[in-house]
Amino acid sequence: SKEEIEEKLKAGSPSLPKNIKEIYPNAFDDCQDLKTIILQGKNPPKIMIKGKGRNSLDDIFKNCPNLKNIYIPNDSRLEYLGDDRWAEYDDYIKPISEKPKD
């Protein structure tokens, strides 16, 4: 639910289920506390962009200065880096097995 996602955002580490197929612009704008995001889908969600020539990741993670980790399923790196929009975040994308235990 929207409320659950908002609570996870406040906690700084939301997990998006594998049935998420698209992420729209401004989805995580100004999430100052967002440090980590977990994407559970083997295939990356499509990043919907506002217009051509814009940096798509700025559209979804704008003003998220503390974002350091985007965890994905262990065997999904090629799928994510094969998507030009996700490849821009190569330095942040890590297998979920590298996530420290809570």
N, CA, C and O atoms as a DFTB+ gen file, in Angstrom:
408 C
 N C O
     1  1       0.837      -1.188       0.000
     2  2       0.000       0.000       0.000
     3  2       0.878       1.246       0.000
     4  3       2.063       1.181       0.328
     5  1       0.301       2.355      -0.362
     6  2       1.034       3.623      -0.380
     7  2       1.566       3.951       1.015
     8  3       2.695       4.421       1.152
     9  1       0.764       3.708       2.042
    10  2       1.172       4.008       3.410
    11  2       2.383       3.171       3.822
    12  3       3.298       3.669       4.477
    13  1       2.379       1.890       3.431
    14  2       3.506       1.016       3.770
    15  2       4.786       1.507       3.106
    16  3       5.848       1.522       3.727
    17  1       4.682       1.908       1.841
    18  2       5.860       2.403       1.136
    19  2       6.359       3.689       1.782
    20  3       7.565       3.884       1.934
    21  1       5.431       4.569       2.163
    22  2       5.838       5.813       2.815
    23  2       6.542       5.540       4.135
    24  3       7.519       6.214       4.461
    25  1       6.064       4.566       4.900
    26  2       6.725       4.206       6.158
    27  2       8.131       3.673       5.900
    28  3       9.074       4.015       6.613
    29  1       8.263       2.827       4.868
    30  2       9.581       2.290       4.536
    31  2      10.520       3.394       4.066
    32  3      11.713       3.375       4.367
    33  1       9.972       4.357       3.324
    34  2      10.795       5.490       2.894
    35  2      11.300       6.272       4.103
    36  3      12.458       6.687       4.140
    37  1      10.439       6.469       5.080
    38  2      10.846       7.190       6.281
    39  2      11.932       6.431       7.025
    40  3      12.793       7.031       7.670
    41  1      11.886       5.111       6.932
    42  2      12.900       4.279       7.577
    43  2      14.204       4.283       6.787
    44  3      15.237       3.846       7.294
    45  1      14.163       4.770       5.557
    46  2      15.377       4.899       4.765
    47  2      15.751       3.700       3.937
    48  3      16.825       3.688       3.334
    49  1      14.893       2.672       3.881
    50  2      15.259       1.467       3.146
    51  2      14.041       0.731       2.603
    52  3      13.711      -0.347       3.098
    53  1      13.366       1.283       1.601
    54  2      12.192       0.596       1.064
    55  2      12.568      -0.588       0.186
    56  3      13.656      -0.636      -0.388
    57  1      11.662      -1.524       0.094
    58  2      11.817      -2.684      -0.770
    59  2      10.649      -2.691      -1.746
    60  3       9.489      -2.682      -1.335
    61  1      10.956      -2.705      -3.035
    62  2       9.911      -2.713      -4.048
    63  2       9.699      -4.138      -4.534
    64  3      10.654      -4.787      -4.960
    65  1       8.469      -4.638      -4.480
    66  2       8.193      -6.022      -4.871
    67  2       8.454      -6.267      -6.356
    68  3       8.516      -5.335      -7.158
    69  1       8.606      -7.549      -6.699
    70  2       8.952      -7.892      -8.083
    71  2       7.849      -7.595      -9.079
    72  3       8.104      -7.577     -10.283
    73  1       6.630      -7.362      -8.612
    74  2       5.555      -7.072      -9.555
    75  2       5.519      -5.592      -9.971
    76  3       4.660      -5.203     -10.762
    77  1       6.431      -4.768      -9.453
    78  2       6.543      -3.374      -9.901
    79  2       7.188      -3.393     -11.285
    80  3       8.319      -3.854     -11.442
    81  1       6.475      -2.897     -12.275
    82  2       6.966      -2.934     -13.662
    83  2       7.488      -1.594     -14.141
    84  3       8.291      -1.544     -15.072
    85  1       7.042      -0.489     -13.514
    86  2       7.425       0.851     -13.960
    87  2       7.643       1.745     -12.745
    88  3       6.997       1.585     -11.709
    89  1       8.567       2.688     -12.896
    90  2       8.773       3.727     -11.886
    91  2       8.625       5.054     -12.620
    92  3       9.280       5.297     -13.634
    93  1       7.769       5.892     -12.098
    94  2       7.476       7.157     -12.758
    95  2       8.350       8.286     -12.225
    96  3       8.871       8.215     -11.112
    97  1       8.501       9.338     -13.046
    98  2       9.299      10.489     -12.613
    99  2       8.817      11.008     -11.264
   100  3       7.633      10.948     -10.935
   101  1       9.757      11.509     -10.511
   102  2       9.481      12.108      -9.199
   103  2       9.077      11.089      -8.144
   104  3       8.641      11.477      -7.060
   105  1       9.206       9.806      -8.426
   106  2       8.768       8.779      -7.480
   107  2       9.451       8.909      -6.122
   108  3       8.819       8.689      -5.089
   109  1      10.728       9.261      -6.114
   110  2      11.473       9.353      -4.864
   111  2      12.076      10.739      -4.654
   112  3      13.026      10.891      -3.886
   113  1      11.533      11.744      -5.328
   114  2      12.064      13.108      -5.199
   115  2      12.134      13.549      -3.744
   116  3      11.214      13.321      -2.959
   117  1      13.230      14.173      -3.413
   118  2      13.415      14.801      -2.106
   119  2      13.303      13.832      -0.934
   120  3      12.919      14.229       0.166
   121  1      13.632      12.577      -1.164
   122  2      13.664      11.601      -0.066
   123  2      15.039      11.699       0.586
   124  3      15.932      10.892       0.326
   125  1      15.183      12.700       1.431
   126  2      16.475      12.994       2.043
   127  2      17.025      11.826       2.871
   128  3      18.239      11.668       2.995
   129  1      16.136      11.018       3.430
   130  2      16.576       9.914       4.285
   131  2      16.782       8.603       3.529
   132  3      17.204       7.608       4.118
   133  1      16.490       8.599       2.239
   134  2      16.628       7.373       1.458
   135  2      18.103       7.014       1.317
   136  3      18.875       7.744       0.694
   137  1      18.488       5.872       1.909
   138  2      19.878       5.424       1.865
   139  2      20.039       4.212       0.967
   140  3      21.045       4.049       0.275
   141  1      19.023       3.371       0.998
   142  2      19.067       2.086       0.303
   143  2      17.703       1.819      -0.300
   144  3      16.675       2.166       0.281
   145  1      17.703       1.204      -1.461
   146  2      16.451       0.731      -2.037
   147  2      16.686      -0.706      -2.497
   148  3      17.748      -1.031      -3.026
   149  1      15.702      -1.547      -2.293
   150  2      15.797      -2.951      -2.689
   151  2      14.771      -3.203      -3.786
   152  3      13.575      -2.979      -3.600
   153  1      15.252      -3.666      -4.920
   154  2      14.381      -4.007      -6.043
   155  2      14.350      -5.523      -6.134
   156  3      15.378      -6.149      -6.391
   157  1      13.195      -6.113      -5.930
   158  2      13.107      -7.571      -5.848
   159  2      12.937      -8.253      -7.198
   160  3      13.084      -9.472      -7.295
   161  1      12.631      -7.492      -8.237
   162  2      12.407      -8.097      -9.546
   163  2      13.693      -8.444     -10.266
   164  3      14.646      -7.665     -10.260
   165  1      13.722      -9.627     -10.893
   166  2      14.893     -10.018     -11.680
   167  2      15.100      -9.062     -12.845
   168  3      16.235      -8.729     -13.185
   169  1      14.015      -8.624     -13.450
   170  2      14.106      -7.641     -14.528
   171  2      13.832      -6.261     -13.956
   172  3      12.914      -6.092     -13.154
   173  1      14.616      -5.278     -14.359
   174  2      14.450      -3.943     -13.778
   175  2      13.131      -3.307     -14.179
   176  3      12.669      -3.490     -15.306
   177  1      12.517      -2.555     -13.261
   178  2      11.323      -1.815     -13.651
   179  2      11.702      -0.762     -14.684
   180  3      12.793      -0.192     -14.635
   181  1      10.808      -0.515     -15.600
   182  2      11.059       0.494     -16.624
   183  2      10.986       1.868     -15.979
   184  3      10.050       2.175     -15.241
   185  1      11.989       2.691     -16.268
   186  2      11.986       4.057     -15.771
   187  2      11.279       4.916     -16.804
   188  3      11.756       5.089     -17.926
   189  1      10.151       5.443     -16.411
   190  2       9.370       6.293     -17.299
   191  2       9.945       7.704     -17.220
   192  3      10.050       8.273     -16.133
   193  1      10.316       8.267     -18.358
   194  2      10.929       9.593     -18.329
   195  2       9.974      10.642     -18.867
   196  3       9.063      10.339     -19.638
   197  1      10.194      11.861     -18.453
   198  2       9.314      12.971     -18.815
   199  2       9.540      13.424     -20.248
   200  3       8.587      13.787     -20.938
   201  1      10.769      13.407     -20.698
   202  2      11.056      13.905     -22.033
   203  2      12.417      13.433     -22.493
   204  3      13.212      12.944     -21.691
   205  1      12.682      13.573     -23.737
   206  2      13.961      13.132     -24.286
   207  2      15.078      14.048     -23.829
   208  3      14.884      15.247     -23.625
   209  1      16.249      13.455     -23.672
   210  2      17.413      14.242     -23.335
   211  2      17.576      14.544     -21.857
   212  3      18.576      15.145     -21.463
   213  1      16.631      14.148     -21.041
   214  2      16.749      14.392     -19.597
   215  2      17.428      13.201     -18.946
   216  3      17.318      12.070     -19.421
   217  1      18.113      13.458     -17.882
   218  2      18.728      12.376     -17.131
   219  2      17.624      11.664     -16.358
   220  3      17.087      12.203     -15.390
   221  1      17.296      10.474     -16.782
   222  2      16.149       9.766     -16.231
   223  2      16.295       9.459     -14.746
   224  3      15.305       9.482     -14.015
   225  1      17.513       9.172     -14.286
   226  2      17.665       8.839     -12.879
   227  2      17.488      10.066     -11.999
   228  3      17.028       9.960     -10.862
   229  1      17.854      11.229     -12.522
   230  2      17.539      12.434     -11.768
   231  2      16.034      12.581     -11.624
   232  3      15.548      13.141     -10.642
   233  1      15.301      12.078     -12.605
   234  2      13.849      12.160     -12.527
   235  2      13.293      11.323     -11.372
   236  3      12.318      11.731     -10.740
   237  1      13.885      10.171     -11.084
   238  2      13.298       9.339     -10.029
   239  2      14.002       9.447      -8.680
   240  3      13.382       9.196      -7.646
   241  1      15.273       9.811      -8.667
   242  2      16.012       9.932      -7.399
   243  2      16.537      11.352      -7.194
   244  3      17.643      11.535      -6.686
   245  1      15.759      12.347      -7.582
   246  2      16.183      13.738      -7.487
   247  2      16.255      14.166      -6.026
   248  3      15.332      13.933      -5.245
   249  1      17.367      14.794      -5.677
   250  2      17.574      15.293      -4.315
   251  2      17.501      14.175      -3.274
   252  3      16.873      14.319      -2.225
   253  1      18.153      13.073      -3.589
   254  2      18.292      11.959      -2.640
   255  2      19.790      11.821      -2.323
   256  3      20.429      10.864      -2.758
   257  1      20.343      12.770      -1.571
   258  2      21.791      12.820      -1.381
   259  2      22.388      11.650      -0.616
   260  3      23.589      11.398      -0.704
   261  1      21.562      10.937       0.130
   262  2      22.093       9.838       0.947
   263  2      21.946       8.466       0.309
   264  3      22.352       7.465       0.898
   265  1      21.367       8.406      -0.893
   266  2      21.211       7.115      -1.561
   267  2      22.585       6.562      -1.913
   268  3      23.350       7.195      -2.641
   269  1      22.892       5.386      -1.395
   270  2      24.193       4.766      -1.624
   271  2      24.091       3.364      -2.218
   272  3      25.030       2.895      -2.863
   273  1      22.957       2.690      -2.006
   274  2      22.835       1.292      -2.406
   275  2      21.505       1.016      -3.079
   276  3      20.444       1.406      -2.593
   277  1      21.592       0.333      -4.214
   278  2      20.408      -0.197      -4.885
   279  2      20.649      -1.700      -4.967
   280  3      21.432      -2.166      -5.794
   281  1      19.970      -2.453      -4.105
   282  2      20.160      -3.909      -4.074
   283  2      19.179      -4.590      -5.015
   284  3      18.000      -4.240      -5.079
   285  1      19.694      -5.567      -5.740
   286  2      18.903      -6.315      -6.718
   287  2      19.117      -7.811      -6.491
   288  3      20.048      -8.193      -5.782
   289  1      18.268      -8.673      -7.080
   290  2      18.500     -10.113      -6.939
   291  2      19.919     -10.491      -7.420
   292  3      20.454      -9.895      -8.354
   293  1      20.495     -11.482      -6.763
   294  2      21.886     -11.857      -7.020
   295  2      22.214     -12.130      -8.485
   296  3      23.321     -11.832      -8.933
   297  1      21.281     -12.683      -9.225
   298  2      21.577     -13.078     -10.604
   299  2      21.015     -12.097     -11.630
   300  3      20.760     -12.476     -12.773
   301  1      20.819     -10.840     -11.231
   302  2      20.145      -9.878     -12.113
   303  2      21.018      -8.736     -12.614
   304  3      20.523      -7.854     -13.315
   305  1      22.278      -8.730     -12.279
   306  2      23.132      -7.583     -12.634
   307  2      23.132      -7.295     -14.138
   308  3      23.038      -6.136     -14.540
   309  1      23.234      -8.312     -14.956
   310  2      23.263      -8.097     -16.405
   311  2      21.969      -7.468     -16.906
   312  3      21.991      -6.613     -17.791
   313  1      20.850      -7.890     -16.341
   314  2      19.564      -7.328     -16.749
   315  2      19.484      -5.841     -16.409
   316  3      19.020      -5.039     -17.219
   317  1      19.935      -5.478     -15.215
   318  2      19.868      -4.073     -14.812
   319  2      20.870      -3.224     -15.593
   320  3      20.529      -2.139     -16.062
   321  1      22.093      -3.708     -15.736
   322  2      23.100      -2.914     -16.435
   323  2      22.875      -2.913     -17.939
   324  3      23.427      -2.071     -18.648
   325  1      22.070      -3.845     -18.431
   326  2      21.706      -3.860     -19.837
   327  2      20.660      -2.810     -20.179
   328  3      20.397      -2.548     -21.352
   329  1      20.066      -2.213     -19.157
   330  2      19.102      -1.137     -19.346
   331  2      19.870       0.178     -19.180
   332  3      20.402       0.463     -18.107
   333  1      19.922       0.967     -20.241
   334  2      20.723       2.196     -20.216
   335  2      20.400       3.098     -19.032
   336  3      21.291       3.736     -18.472
   337  1      19.145       3.150     -18.657
   338  2      18.758       4.061     -17.571
   339  2      19.254       3.561     -16.221
   340  3      19.683       4.359     -15.388
   341  1      19.201       2.261     -15.996
   342  2      19.718       1.714     -14.740
   343  2      21.239       1.664     -14.752
   344  3      21.868       1.784     -13.701
   345  1      21.833       1.491     -15.915
   346  2      23.295       1.405     -16.015
   347  2      23.962       2.681     -15.492
   348  3      25.111       2.650     -15.051
   349  1      23.238       3.795     -15.546
   350  2      23.780       5.045     -15.018
   351  2      24.075       4.942     -13.519
   352  3      24.871       5.718     -12.989
   353  1      23.448       4.001     -12.845
   354  2      23.640       3.827     -11.401
   355  2      24.494       2.608     -11.075
   356  3      24.360       2.008     -10.008
   357  1      25.359       2.255     -11.994
   358  2      26.225       1.083     -11.837
   359  2      26.939       1.045     -10.481
   360  3      27.035      -0.013      -9.859
   361  1      27.431       2.185     -10.031
   362  2      28.181       2.233      -8.773
   363  2      27.309       1.934      -7.553
   364  3      27.831       1.585      -6.495
   365  1      26.007       2.066      -7.688
   366  2      25.088       1.863      -6.570
   367  2      24.471       0.462      -6.570
   368  3      24.045      -0.040      -5.530
   369  1      24.430      -0.158      -7.746
   370  2      23.746      -1.451      -7.893
   371  2      24.617      -2.581      -7.357
   372  3      25.760      -2.768      -7.774
   373  1      24.036      -3.330      -6.417
   374  2      24.766      -4.418      -5.759
   375  2      23.836      -5.613      -5.580
   376  3      22.622      -5.448      -5.464
   377  1      24.408      -6.819      -5.559
   378  2      23.560      -7.991      -5.299
   379  2      23.043      -7.973      -3.859
   380  3      23.731      -7.529      -2.940
   381  1      21.840      -8.457      -3.691
   382  2      21.208      -8.456      -2.363
   383  2      22.042      -9.217      -1.329
   384  3      21.961      -8.940      -0.133
   385  1      22.843     -10.179      -1.799
   386  2      23.693     -10.940      -0.862
   387  2      24.734     -10.062      -0.178
   388  3      25.286     -10.454       0.851
   389  1      25.015      -8.876      -0.731
   390  2      25.976      -7.971      -0.117
   391  2      25.345      -7.034       0.918
   392  3      26.047      -6.285       1.598
   393  1      24.005      -7.085       1.027
   394  2      23.331      -6.214       1.984
   395  2      23.628      -6.692       3.404
   396  3      23.434      -7.865       3.723
   397  1      24.098      -5.784       4.248
   398  2      24.332      -6.186       5.654
   399  2      23.021      -6.613       6.315
   400  3      21.953      -6.087       6.003
   401  1      23.119      -7.551       7.210
   402  2      21.928      -7.994       7.944
   403  2      21.490      -6.870       8.881
   404  3      22.312      -6.158       9.459
   405  1      20.174      -6.733       9.012
   406  2      19.632      -5.664       9.865
   407  2      19.902      -5.925      11.318
   408  3      19.515      -5.126      12.171
